[in-house]
Amino acid sequence: MTMSSTPRPAALIVRQASPPNLEMPFHTLDERITSGAGHYVRSHFPAPELNAQDWRLRLGGLVDSPLELSLEDLKAMPPHTLTATMECAGNGRLYLSPRRPGVQWDLGAVGTAEWTGVRLSDVLERAGVTPGALEVVLEGADCGTLTDPGRTPGEIHYARSLPLSKALDDVLLAYAMNGQPLTRDHGFPVRAVVPGWYGMAAVKWLTTLHVTGTPYQGFFQTVDYSFWAFRDGLSPQMVPINAMLVKAQIARPAPHDAVKADSSCEVTGAAWTGNGNVTRVEFSGDGGQTWADAELLDAPQPGVWRRWRALWQTPAQPGPVTLLARASDSAGRTQEDGYDAGRGGYMINFPLPITVHVQTGEA
């Protein structure tokens, strides 16, 4: 049986129709777990036509025993379920000035789901990783050509690599999302889930794993999804994007909502981080002049967002007001003002300004 695309709910915002790039309206955030139908979709190439019977996962490179596994083979291995927040590395790109190339995501290229599958470490253990292994390259069945942000050398597959230490830690080869088989848009029949890392690492339509002893230099590892960083006192060098930065976002009021003057308004949102847990969220109702602690609504859980809320006494005078939120995490990091231009259009974690309009009378 070939998996067909599932109907998409009207609630998802279409940022690009083909290939589909869809985001959730972030103001609809209520539950800690995002429904499969409401979870954002990021596609670089058209979704491949795959069927469960013929699909195979091939593992080679620096291993004792190369493997070829069917979906039934994977499901026969010990299953594991984890909850993970996944954010597109370009989420919030709409807030950059000047405009950066790429999908113009607003706030909704992020979601949290329960993923079920097999630990990548269990598959690697079955194959036997040999000495000298450095990285694991994950390649999907999706392929095509690109001209932005750089031109691909002809048709290529989407592929990323993981350090062996991460691959042996908590990475999942998932075949189910929120208890249901993956949909085509979400990577049927198997995709990677890389807790704590931006979504570009979560390769969909996974077909190949290759253990290598040298750093992978593929297009989506070097030309795209990389950024300028200072390391070891040297000049800036391009490094691959990996762990998510700490970040809080406001869900409600939504951008450009009207709120009633001189009233108590509940502000809600979510905050996440790639390392450790979110420990604090602060809210500002005056463009960052003053800050107050928000209430965290969820227990801390590594790799999973925490919803939050704050009560805001709106101004008595009508007019536009800028709302901000910022988060801190257990790694000692707090969102800072300003944007690092060396990141290009990625890792946008400065407090995002949400403009609302204070009105007299009924808002």
N, C-alpha and C positions, 0 to 999 in steps of 0.2 A: 504494500500500500504506500502510495506517495503522499507525503504530508502536504496539505494545501494551506494557504494562508488563512488564518482565522479572521472573522470580521472584527474590525477595529472599532472600539466605542467612539462615538462622536466627541467625547470629552477630550481625547488626545488631540494635541495641537500639531498640525502638520508643518514642520519646518522645511522638509523636502519630501516630495512625493515619490520620487524614484531616483535611487533606492530609498526606501522609507526611512525617514528620520523624524521621530515623533516624540513629543514630550508631554508629560502630565501637566495640567494646569495646577501649579503648586498650591494655589489657594484652596484646592479641594482636599488637602492633607487633613486626615482625621486619625486613621488607624496607624499603628506602628508598622504593620505589614502592608505593603502595596499590592493590590490585586495584580494578577498576571496581565489582565486586560488594561490596567491603568499604568503599568510600568513603562518607562521610556524605552524607545527603540533606537539604536544607533547602527547604521549600516553604511559600509564603504562601497560595497558592490552589490549587485542583485543577489537575492537569496538563492542558493543553489537548490536544485530539485534532488532531494535525497529520500531514500526509503529505508525503513528499519531493517528489512531483510538483507539488503545488499550492503549496507553501510559497514565499513571496517575502520578500526583505529590501528594504525601501524606505528610501532615504536622501534627505532633503530639508533645507530650511532654508537657511542661508547657504552655498550651494554654487553653482558655475557650472552644473553639469549634474545635476539630480536623477536618481537611479538606482533601478531596480527589478531585483534580481538573484535568479535562481533558485539552487538548491543546485548545479546543474551549472555555473552561471556562477562561483560561488565556487570550486568545485573546479578550474576551468580556470585560476584565478589561481595564482601561485607559492605552493606550500604551505610551511608553516613549523611546526616542532615545538619545543615548549619544555616544560621540567619546572617545575612550580610547586606550592608548598605553599599550600593554601587552608584558611583557618580561619573558621568562623562567628564573627561579632562577639560572639555570646553564649556562646561555648564556655566552660565552667567556671562558668556561672551558678549551678549547684547549690551552689557554695561561698560564695555571698553570704549574709550575715545582716545585717538581716532579708531574707527572701525577696523577690526582685524578680520582677515579672511577665515572662512570656515562656516559651518552651520551656526546660524545666529540664535543660539539657545538663550532662553530667558532664565527661569529658575527651575524648570521641571525636568531637566535631564539628570534625574537622580531618583532612586527608589530603593526600597528595602524588601527583600523576599526571603522565603525559606527555600533553600536549594537542597536537593537530594541527589546523591550520586556516589561515586567511588573516590577515595582519596588518591590523588596523583602519586603520593608516596607508596601506596600499596602496589600500584602498577609498576612503578620503577623498581620496587623491591623484587617483584616477580621476574623482571628482566635482568636485574643484577647490574647496577651501575659500576663501571670499571674505574680504576684510579685515573686521575687526570681530568675527570668530568668537571665542567665549570658551569654550564648553563643547560637548560632544556628549552628547545625551540618548539613552539606550538603553532601549527599551521591549520587554517580552515579551508573548507572546500570553496568558499567564495573567492572570486578572482575578477580581474578587470584591469583597466588602465586609468591613471589619474594624471592631471596636469597641475593640480594645486593641492598642497603647498609646493610641491616639486613634481617634475615629470617622472613617471615610472619608466623603467627600462622595458617597455612593452607590457604585456599582460603579466600580472603577478598575483599571487595568492596573499590574502591577509595573514600575517604571521607576526608574532612577538616572542621574545624569550624571557625566561625567568632565571635568576640565579639558582643554582642547585639547592642552596640553603632554603630558599622560599618554596621551591617545588617540593621539597621533602617535609615542609612544615604543615601548612593548612590549606593548600590548594585542592579544589574539588573538581572532578570531572562529572558535571551534573547532567542528569537526564530528566529531572523533574523540577518544577517550580511551583511552590505552594501546593504540593501534593498532586500536581497534574503533569502529564508529559509536556515537555517543552513545545511551544508553538514554533512554527517555521521562523517567524520574525525574531524569536528569542533563541534560535540556534539549534533547532531540532536536527538530529536526535541527541547530540551531546555537545556541550560547551564547557569551557573552563570558567570557574569562579575563583577569583583571587582576592580573598578577604583583605580589606585595608588598602587596596590599590585602586587607582582609577580604572574605569571600565575598559579602557583600551587593552588591558592585559587579559580580559575575560574573553578569549577568542571563541567565536561561535562556529558552528558547523565543523567541529574539530575532526580532523582526519589523520593528522600526522604529529608525532612527537619525535624529536631528534635530540639526543644528548650529545653535546659538543664540548670540546676542550678549549675553544677560543670564543671570545665575545662575538655574539651575533651582530651582524652589520646590515640587516635587512632594512628596507625602505621605512617601515613603520616603527623601526627602532632607532633610526638615525636621522633621516630626512624629516619624517613626521613623528610626532609624539616624543620630541626631545627638546631640551632647553639649554640655555647658556648658564653655567654655574662656575663659581670660583672654588677650586679644590687645591689643597696642598700648597697654597701661596703662588700658584701658577696663573698664567693668563686664563681668561674664560675658556671653557671647553664644553662641547655639546655632550650632554648626558641624557639617558633615557628617563622619561617620566615614570614614576613608580607610585609611592605611597601617597594617599590623599592628605591634603593639608587640613588643618582644623578650620571649621566653617560653621556659621549659623546663618539660617535664612528665615525671613519672615514670610509666613503663609497668608495670614489674615491680620489686618486688612490687606487686600490685594493692591498692587500698584494702581494708582489713580482712583481708588475707591473714595466715596464720600463718607465722612464721619460727622456726627453731631457735635456742635460746639459745646464746651463746658459740660462734658459728660464723661462717664467712666467707660472706657473702651477696652475690651479684651484683645490683646495681641498674642497671636500664636505662631509657632513655627517648629523647626527641627534643627538640630546641630549634630555634627559628626566629625570624626577624625580618623586618620589611618593608623595612628599609633596610640595604643592605650584607650582611654575613655574620655569623653567630654565631662568636665568637672564643674563648669560654670558657664552660664549664658547671661550676658548683660544686654539691657535694652535702653535705647535712647529715643525719646520722643521729640527732641529739639535739634536734630541734625548733628548730634555728637557733642553738644556742649555739656550735658550731664548724662550720667549713666546710673542705672539701678539694676540690681540682680533680678533675673527672671526665675520662675519656679520650674524646676526640672520635673517632668511628669513620669519619666520611665526610669527603671533601675539601670545602672550602668552595665553595659555588655560590650565587650571589645568588638569593634568593627560594625556596630549597629548604632544608628542615630538615636538621639534622645529628643523626644518632643518637649516643648517648653511653652510657658505662657507668662504674660505680664499684664497688669492692669495699668492703663494709661489714662491720666486725666487730661482730656483734650483741651486745647486753648479756648478761651472765651471769644476770641476774635476769629472771624472766618479768614480763610486763605490756605495756600499750600503749606504743607509741613513735611519734612523729611524724617522718616523713621529708619533706625539702624539697629542691628543686632550684632553682637560679637561673642565668640566662644573661646574658652580656654580648655586645655586638656591635661591629662595626667603626665604628659611628657614635658610640661612646663611651657607650652606654646600658647600664645594668644593672637588672634587676628589683629593685624596692624593696618593702619591707613596706607593708602597708596598701592600702586601696582608695579611689580618688577617687570620692566619691559623685556628683560631677558627671557621671560617665559612665553613670549609671543602671545598667542591667543589661548593659553592654557593655564591651569591651576589658579583660577580666579577666586581668591579667598579674602580680599579686602571686604570690610562691611559694605554690603550692597545697599545703596540708597533707595528706599521705597517712598515715593511721593504720594501722599493722600491729600484730600481736599476737605478742610474743615468748613462746615456749613451751619448756618443758624437754622432753627426749625428742625423738621424731620429730615435726616440724612438718607 
